[in-house]
Amino acid sequence: MKNTHKIGAAVLLAASTVLTPFAVSAEGISDDIIRIGIMNDQSGPYADNCGPGSVVAARLAVADAGGEIDGKKIEIVVADDQNK
């Protein structure tokens, strides 16, 4: 996987975590977990380009951030779109 994809995934993760405090909070949702979803091709023909490597990059970015923001744990949720 090219470094540009890893850097892109890290930038996307960083941007989403930086913008999270500015989002309008929904009432009734307060489990103190920030969930970041990654839905891409994990097993299909494009998995080499954007699959498991982007998940690893996101998890590394979360680890680099200390695993939490403002006391809220960060959780990465992964889904395989199976190139559909």
N, C-alpha and C positions, 0 to 999 in steps of 0.2 A: 504494500500500500504506500502510496506516495505521501511524503511529508505534508504536502499542501492539503490533502484530505484530513490529516490529523490536526493540522493547525486550524482548518476551517471548522472542524467539529468542536475544537476547544474554544474558538472564538464564539461560535453559536451558543455553547453552554455558558460561557462567561456573560454574554449579552443577555441571555434569558435570566440568569441569576441576578444580574445587576438591575434589570427592569422589573423583577418580581415585586419589590416593595411598592412600585407605582401602580400595580394592577389593582382594580377594584376588588375588594375582598367580598366573598359571598358569605352571607350569614348562615350559620349552622355548620360550616366546614371549619373544624378547628382541631384536627388530629396532630397538629404540629409537625407535619411531614411535607416537604416540598418534593413533588414528584415531577420528574422530567422524562417525557416519553421519547423514545427513539423507535421509529417504525421505518424499516428499510429492508432491503433484500438480504436476508441472513443465509439463505440456502440456495438461491437460484443462480442464474448465469452472471448476475452483476454483484454477487456477494464479495468477490475479490476487490471490487472498486469501492464499495461503500458499506459492506456488511459488518462483520465482527470487529473490524478495526475501528470503526466509528464508536462502537460501544466501549471498546477499551479506552479510546481517547476521552470519552465522556466520563468514564469511571476514574481515569487519571486526573481529570480536571476537578472532579468532586473531591478526590483524595487531596489534591493540592489546596483546595479551599478549606480543608480540615473536616470535611464531611458534614458541615452544618453552616447555616447562615442565621444569625440572630437567634441562636438556640434551637433552630428547627432543623431536623435531620433532612439530608438530601437523599432522595431515592431515585435510581435510574430504572425506568420501566421499559422493557424491550419487547418489540413485536416483529415478527417476520411477515412481510407483506407478500411473500412468495412470488414476487414479480407479477402481481395481478393488478 
